[in-house]
């Protein structure tokens, strides 16, 4: 049973990929606030992952930093094996890992294309596949973090938009394939969120984007986290194969 005000049963086992900073860190902390023990995937930032882990432990929940490059099949399998050995099968997986390497398509190198597709799309496939295997017998919830770029496209982001559009289609397919097993799969698609990734966008582009946001500001990582936690929780028990945009009203459909 979950405590009053909490969305999850105490000790629900969750994994968040790309959890050392930004949206991933905010999601991991929000899950802990709602009763989850959280495995924190990171690729390079061990120190930052440990800082997030300490914040989770301060909430009275368990935290397990686990290093893995999500684009590497063997590392992803090893990560899930480590979590299972420590705690048992994951019940919630929030797949957040993502990179950008922007540039106009006509001048984009194959290396930039492969880097973004490898982490954002192949990484989501590999981590979702392993999560599904662990949830197959008893159900669970998977939330993939996409982007409004994957819905509407964005200048200079052919690789990123393609990767996130692929994540959306893959999530819907997986939702249909696993619904009979009690697994729910949904997507959160953030718009312009105040994170390190968005700060790489040229200021003129950010100013233009802000004018297109009805709420008149960028969102916060914590606002995205609340959407992801809701979709992962029993409060969304009749929701699957859906995309929730967190964009201040920027997309009109």
N, C-alpha and C positions, 0 to 999 in steps of 0.2 A: 504494500500500500504506500502511496505517496503522502508525505506530510502536508498539512494545510498550506495552500499557496504554492506548492510545488507541482510540477507537471509530470514528474517521473517517480516511479517507485525507487526508494533509497537503494543506491548501489547498482542502478542500471549501468551496464557496461557500454561505453561509447568510445568511438574513435573519431578524431578530427584530423584530417590531413592538412598540411600547410598551416600548422597551429602555433608557430612560434611568434607570429606578429599579426597585426592588422585584423582583418575579418576573421581569420581562423582562430586567433587568440581570443577574440571577443566571443566567438561561438563556444569555444572550450570552457571559458569562465562562466558563461550563461548556462551551459549544460550542468556544470557543477553546482551552480546556485539552485538549480531545479532538481538536484538529487543524484546526478550521475557521477560515476567514477570515469575519468577521461584519460585515454591514451592519446598522447600528443605526437603526431608525426611531424618531423622536420627533416630537411635535407642537409643544411649547412650550419644553421644557427643554434648550436647546442646550448649556448649560454642563454639566449632569449627563450628557448623552449623550457629551460629549467626555471627561469623567472616566472613563466606562466604556470608551471607545475607548482611552484611555491605558493602562488596565489590560490590555486585550487586546493592545496593541502590546508591552507589557512581557513578555507571554508568547511573543513572537516571531511573532505572527499579525497579519494585516492587519485594520484596522477602518475602516469607512466610515459616519460618521453621515449620515443622510439625513432631512431634514425633510419630513413629509407628514401631513395630516389624513386618516386612513384612511377617513373617511366621505365624502370627496370623490373622485369617480371620476377626475377629471383629475389630481389630485395623486397618487393611487395609481399611475396609469399612468406619470406622470413619474418617480416614485420607482423603479419597476422599470426604466425606460429608463436612468436614471442608473447604477444598479447594473450593468446589462448593459454599458453603455458603459465602465465602469471595470474590470470583472472578467469579464464573460460572464454567462450565465444562472445563476440561483440553482438550487442542487441540494437545498437544505433551506430550508423556510420554517416558522417558529414564529410563529403569529399570536396575540399576547398582548394587544393593545390593549384596554383596558376602562375604563369609568367606572361610577360608581354615582350615583344621585339618589333615595335611599330615601324612602318615605312610604307610608302606607296607601292602598290602591287607591281607596277611595271619595273620598279627598281629593287624589289625584294629578292634577297638571296635565298637559295634553297636551304641554306643553313638556318636562316631566321624562320623560315616556314617550318622546318622539321623540329626546331627547338620548341616552338610554341605548340605545335600539334602533338609532339611527344609527351610533354608534361600535361597539357590541358585536356587533351582528348584520349590519347593512349593511357595516360596516367589514371584518368577517370574510369576507363574501361577496366584496367587491371585491378584497381582498388575496389570497384563495384563488384567485379566478378568474385573476388575473394570474400567480400562481405556477404554476398549472396550464398556462397557455399556454407558459411558459418551460420546463416540464418535459415537455411532451407528446411530444417526440421521443426523449428519452433517459432518462425516469424521474426519480424524486426522492421526497422525503418531506415531507409537510405535517403539522404538529401544531398543533391548535387548542386554546387554553386556555379551558376553560369554567368550571364551578363546580358544586359539589354543590347549589347553589340551583337550577340548571337541571335537576336530577334530582328533587329532593324538594320544591322550593319553600321559601320562607322568608318569615315575616311581615315586611311592609314592603318587600318586594322584588319586587313584581309585574312591574315593568319589567325589572329585572335578571334575574330567574328566567326570564322569557319570552325574553329575548335569549340567555341561555346555553343554555336548552333548545333554542332554534332552532339555535344553533351545533352542538349535538350531532347533531341530525337532519340538518342540512346536511352535516356532516362524513361521516356514514355514507353519505349519498346520493352525495357526491363520490367516496368510496372505491369504491363499486360502479361508478360511471361511468368511473373512471380506472384500475382495477386492471389491465386489459388493456394499458395503456400503461406499466406498471411504476411507477406512482405509488401510494404508500401514504399513507393519510390516517387519522390517529388523534386522539384527544382526551385531554387531561389535565384532570381536574375536581378542583381543590383544594377543601378544606374551609376551616376557619379557619386562615389563615396569618398570621404576624406581619409585616404590611406596613402602610403608611400607610393603605391602603384599609380594612383591617379595624379599624384604630384609630379610625375614624369611627363604628363601631358602639357604641351606648350600653354602658357598663361592665356594667350589670345583665344585658344580653343576652349579652355575652361570657362572663360568669360562668356563666350558665345553659347556654350552648353548651359550655363546658369540662366541665361535669358529664356531658354526653352523649358525650364523646370517650373511648373506652376507653383510649387511651394517656395520657389525663389532661393534655394540653397542646396548645397551638397548634403548627402546623408552621412550618418556616422556608422562606424563598424558595429556599434552596439545595436543600432536599429536593424541592420541586416541580421545580426545574431538572434534577435527576438523572433524574427520571421522563421529562421532556420530551426530554432528550438521548438517553436509551435508545430511546424510540419513534422518534426521528428517525434513528437510526443503523442501520447494517447488522446490528447485533446483534438487531434486531427485524424482520429481513427477511421473516418469514412472519406478520407481524401487521399487519392493516389493519381499518378500520371498528370499532375498539374504543375503549372509554372506560375510562381508568385513574383511579380516584379516589385522591387523596392527601389523606386526611382523618383519619388516626389511628384508623380503624375506626368513624367516626361513622355512616356509612350501613351498614346491615346486609344490604343486597341490591343 
